[in-house]
Amino acid sequence: MPIIELKDVCFRYGKKSPYEIRALDKINLEIEENTITGLIGHTGSGKSTLVQMFNGLLKPESGSVIVDGENIWAKPKEIGKVRFKVGMVMQYPEYQLFAETVKDDIAYGPKNMKLSEEEINRRVARSIEFCGLTPDILEKSPFDLSGGQKRRVALAGVMAMEPKILVLDEPAAGLDPKGRREILGGIKKYREKSGTTVIIVSHSMEDMAMYCDRVVVMSNSKILANGTCREVFSNHQLLFDAGLDVPEITNIILALRRSGVEIPDDIYTVDGALSAILKLKGGNNEL
């Protein structure tokens, strides 16, 4: 059974006004448990609206949102409980830091869950480890940290609540390549150790190809494609028609094919490209 299921979900901004915009149009989607699912699409395709359905930040105009087997709007007064189950990290979360110390900021969610001090401390320690932070940072002010450190603290604050589902809207936006690898690598390690289902919104095809198990493509308020990375990134024309691009390594592979090199066209990672090239060279590891 999928951990998230959307059935015929529709949503409009500015309903029945001259500025009405249809953001989601009869969305049917299933997210499998213990996977990392990437959500891609051009600006205005409906990605951010869609993920805000998962924890009840937005209520569908019609259709149903089912999380862990339950319709989250069956009991509207209890919608707050869903937000402990579905943790969300919005874009540039470092601007949402507010406490005097890093520890207090990370512990804020667990304290609201009425957990014991011992359990709170355990969760804080565990979450900073996944985010690549060290214990000496806990007594510092979050406002004295670098931009990358602030991003990790904000992420750790959501991880400390140990949600069954973690939704991240552009978690590596604005970071350099090293910072991107550290943040996304930590998220992948977190998923592997915790079993948490992770959903990542990103414009980076390379990040999606490297870290996700499945990819959902949105275009014009609809789901255009939903499949494994190989299935989605192999459909070059579909991505181009949606105003998207394939990973850069795929563009290189396609250029090689046009020049006459007999290499598969379903390669979307650097490791996959290296393996294919070595195979062409007869298994010789010397390039």
Secondary structure, 3 states (H helix, E strand, C coil): CCCEEEEEEEEEECCCCCCCEEEEEEEEEEECCCCEEEEEECCCCCHHHHHHHHCCCCCCCEEEEEECCEECCCCHHHHHHHHHHEEEECCCHHHHCCCCCHHHHHHHHHHHCCCCHHHHHHHHHHHHHHCCCCHHHCCCCHHHCCHHHHHHHHHHHHHCCCCCEEEEECCCCCCCHHHHHHHHHHHHHHHHHHCCEEEEECCCHHHHHHHCCEEEEEECCEEEEEEEHHHHHCCHHHHHHCCCCCCHHHHHHHHHHHCCCCCCCCCCCHHHHHHHHHHHCCCCCCC
